[in-house]
């Protein structure tokens, strides 16, 4: 499995995700961060030192690109800071992404608290494999 981490945030959650990533930049700096178009742009505008691999915006196929990457074993973790108050026409694409995480046994965090715990778990796994 790769060292790729997906980061996605709905508009209202983009500042939360950006802050979260900035506070954990030291751990993330040597990993490949993959993001849908607008999320990638937002993170880069926040003066992050992280290198972000841009995919299409979510509504333009980005969720589907990530789903394919998950299904093909290219993704290690997914941080999707989801806004439950928003309903999009492309909601089935979001559901397919989440289902791919379940089927492929890829950890999925929907908020900062769960993302933090995934990072802690990943650190423990990495230390144990040394």
LUMBA-377844 format. One record per residue (C-alpha): residue in one letter; x, y, z; residue number from 0. Coordinates in nm, 4 decimals. Layout:
BEGIN
DRENSE r       c1       c2       c3   k
DRENSE A        X        Y        Z NUM
...
This chain:
BEGIN
DRENSE r       c1       c2       c3   k
DRENSE X   0.0000   0.0000   0.0000   0
DRENSE X   0.1227   0.3465  -0.0806   1
DRENSE X   0.1954   0.6353   0.1509   2
DRENSE X  -0.0910   0.8371   0.0016   3
DRENSE X  -0.3389   1.0236   0.2166   4
DRENSE X  -0.6574   1.1680   0.0711   5
DRENSE X  -0.7834   1.4982   0.2129   6
DRENSE X  -1.1221   1.6403   0.1174   7
DRENSE X  -1.3419   1.9015   0.2810   8
DRENSE X  -1.6758   2.0509   0.1988   9
DRENSE X  -1.6616   2.4322   0.1777  10
DRENSE X  -1.7622   2.5061   0.5373  11
DRENSE X  -1.5079   2.2509   0.6651  12
DRENSE X  -1.2119   2.3635   0.4515  13
DRENSE X  -1.0744   2.5996   0.7225  14
DRENSE X  -1.0975   2.3197   0.9806  15
DRENSE X  -0.9131   2.0760   0.7546  16
DRENSE X  -0.6503   2.3329   0.6623  17
DRENSE X  -0.5799   2.4109   1.0288  18
DRENSE X  -0.5704   2.0409   1.1136  19
DRENSE X  -0.3150   1.9683   0.8413  20
DRENSE X  -0.1004   2.2696   0.9283  21
DRENSE X  -0.0802   2.1566   1.2926  22
DRENSE X   0.0337   1.8101   1.1783  23
DRENSE X   0.2563   1.9218   0.8937  24
DRENSE X   0.5661   1.7612   1.0491  25
DRENSE X   0.4089   1.4151   1.0265  26
DRENSE X   0.2538   1.4737   0.6840  27
DRENSE X   0.5480   1.6402   0.5085  28
DRENSE X   0.6988   1.3168   0.3676  29
DRENSE X   0.3685   1.1718   0.2555  30
DRENSE X   0.1783   1.2210  -0.0666  31
DRENSE X  -0.1345   1.4253  -0.0046  32
DRENSE X  -0.4071   1.3755  -0.2633  33
DRENSE X  -0.7008   1.6185  -0.2762  34
DRENSE X  -0.9918   1.7169  -0.4911  35
DRENSE X  -0.9311   2.0403  -0.6828  36
DRENSE X  -1.0859   2.3060  -0.4612  37
DRENSE X  -0.9647   2.1450  -0.1391  38
DRENSE X  -0.6099   2.1276  -0.2812  39
DRENSE X  -0.6221   2.4957  -0.3795  40
DRENSE X  -0.7544   2.5980  -0.0384  41
DRENSE X  -0.4786   2.4114   0.1467  42
DRENSE X  -0.2084   2.5597  -0.0751  43
DRENSE X  -0.3434   2.9116  -0.0189  44
DRENSE X  -0.3108   2.8600   0.3561  45
DRENSE X   0.0701   2.8783   0.3285  46
DRENSE X   0.1087   2.5082   0.3830  47
DRENSE X   0.4431   2.3482   0.3014  48
DRENSE X   0.2663   2.0286   0.1993  49
DRENSE X   0.2840   1.9213  -0.1615  50
DRENSE X  -0.0656   1.8419  -0.2795  51
DRENSE X  -0.1521   1.6181  -0.5738  52
DRENSE X  -0.4489   1.7877  -0.7409  53
DRENSE X  -0.7373   1.5847  -0.8762  54
DRENSE X  -1.0502   1.7182  -1.0419  55
DRENSE X  -1.2986   1.9078  -0.8247  56
DRENSE X  -1.5368   1.6691  -0.6499  57
DRENSE X  -1.8360   1.7648  -0.8617  58
DRENSE X  -1.6292   1.7204  -1.1793  59
DRENSE X  -1.5188   1.3648  -1.1120  60
DRENSE X  -1.2690   1.4074  -0.8275  61
DRENSE X  -1.4645   1.1813  -0.5927  62
DRENSE X  -1.4685   0.9142  -0.8623  63
DRENSE X  -1.0919   0.9473  -0.9142  64
DRENSE X  -1.0353   0.8974  -0.5419  65
DRENSE X  -1.2754   0.6017  -0.5344  66
DRENSE X  -1.0710   0.4362  -0.8104  67
DRENSE X  -0.7459   0.5025  -0.6211  68
DRENSE X  -0.8928   0.3513  -0.3043  69
DRENSE X  -1.0208   0.0448  -0.4903  70
DRENSE X  -0.6825  -0.0108  -0.6563  71
DRENSE X  -0.4920  -0.0006  -0.3238  72
DRENSE X  -0.3163   0.3327  -0.3762  73
DRENSE X  -0.4530   0.5049  -0.0633  74
DRENSE X  -0.3508   0.4564   0.3001  75
DRENSE X  -0.5888   0.6947   0.4847  76
DRENSE X  -0.8810   0.9220   0.3951  77
DRENSE X  -0.9646   1.2438   0.5789  78
DRENSE X  -1.3007   1.3680   0.4501  79
DRENSE X  -1.4203   1.6607   0.6584  80
DRENSE X  -1.7820   1.6236   0.5628  81
DRENSE X  -2.0535   1.8843   0.6157  82
DRENSE X  -2.3748   1.6952   0.6970  83
DRENSE X  -2.5838   2.0084   0.6369  84
DRENSE X  -2.5032   2.0101   0.2668  85
DRENSE X  -2.6759   1.7971   0.0061  86
DRENSE X  -2.5198   1.7836  -0.3388  87
DRENSE X  -2.6429   1.6464  -0.6689  88
DRENSE X  -2.3265   1.4338  -0.6774  89
DRENSE X  -2.3944   1.2808  -0.3342  90
DRENSE X  -2.3944   0.9287  -0.4900  91
DRENSE X  -2.0249   0.9855  -0.5789  92
DRENSE X  -1.9515   1.0675  -0.2155  93
DRENSE X  -2.1368   0.7564  -0.1041  94
DRENSE X  -1.9369   0.5455  -0.3519  95
DRENSE X  -1.6116   0.6880  -0.2084  96
DRENSE X  -1.7182   0.5994   0.1454  97
DRENSE X  -1.8318   0.2539   0.0350  98
DRENSE X  -1.4924   0.1980  -0.1328  99
DRENSE X  -1.3215   0.2756   0.2000 100
DRENSE X  -1.5407   0.0195   0.3722 101
DRENSE X  -1.4892  -0.2473   0.1056 102
DRENSE X  -1.1126  -0.1887   0.0805 103
DRENSE X  -1.0684  -0.1583   0.4594 104
DRENSE X  -0.9211   0.1918   0.4316 105
DRENSE X  -0.9500   0.4086   0.7447 106
DRENSE X  -1.1875   0.7018   0.6891 107
DRENSE X  -1.2075   1.0046   0.9200 108
DRENSE X  -1.5002   1.2434   0.8867 109
DRENSE X  -1.3787   1.5044   1.1370 110
DRENSE X  -1.0661   1.6253   1.3166 111
DRENSE X  -1.1089   1.3990   1.6198 112
DRENSE X  -1.1287   1.0813   1.4155 113
DRENSE X  -0.8465   1.1979   1.1848 114
DRENSE X  -0.6233   1.2551   1.4865 115
DRENSE X  -0.6892   0.9031   1.6079 116
DRENSE X  -0.6108   0.7604   1.2656 117
DRENSE X  -0.2762   0.9397   1.2684 118
DRENSE X  -0.1971   0.8067   1.6166 119
DRENSE X  -0.2867   0.4557   1.5022 120
DRENSE X  -0.0740   0.4910   1.1905 121
DRENSE X   0.2237   0.6082   1.3970 122
DRENSE X   0.1872   0.3006   1.6209 123
DRENSE X   0.1737   0.0718   1.3162 124
DRENSE X   0.4832   0.2368   1.1656 125
DRENSE X   0.6777   0.2107   1.4928 126
DRENSE X   0.5839  -0.1552   1.5347 127
DRENSE X   0.7040  -0.2399   1.1829 128
DRENSE X   1.0560  -0.1011   1.2421 129
